[in-house]
């Protein structure tokens, strides 16, 4: 079975440089070239659409109970308030995060990346 390793986003901050950002004075030229090389390797796949799903929680119920739900019914989920939500890309768990409000829409902020080592 695959081993799942959790990586906190702050562990990645030293490795990721946003577009147009300058490298810190202590970054080597090798680090800069690695970042540029990785970005160029990803160019062929940048236009491929992916499906992203943010799962707030899950619930199990009988079909009869589902059919009896009406407007305003509340379905209790298996998560607590403030607990991280799961973020899936193409049905694969890739991160956990928090729900945020952006203007008048809901969004997600990734707080943890899930590294899945398949052996």
Steps between C-alpha positions, in 0.01 A plus 500: 500500500621852424647699785359851542731772625372837616694810396417832659485792256758696699750220421455580131545876527876473443445296182225699329561836342193682364510623143695823477641468852866561570715239667639578844868597515594166658331295222747341265491523122443124504177552698384760249577272205318208668187714536516618138569148376201360692272774363610422144439127553141577601420718196355211290241418767400849614191512274361160603173543693470326835203453731544649847263406783496636856321255729352660810400165644303184437179343627339160463123458494233269367329581171169540686652767727652673198163511322336647809735799512329827429593862458696619802593149614839466663728208424761443770848441358789306652713813555508755777498878455853621428625155400701485176320411178635253245608630159493253213643543150361247251362293790837483674557652844776759455453750784302617799381852554255751639190665359539874438271772366628695199271796433160327477628151410640207693858391444760274652844561641742207498664451838659160449618310193465122505793324340403152386802271456396209281741211542 
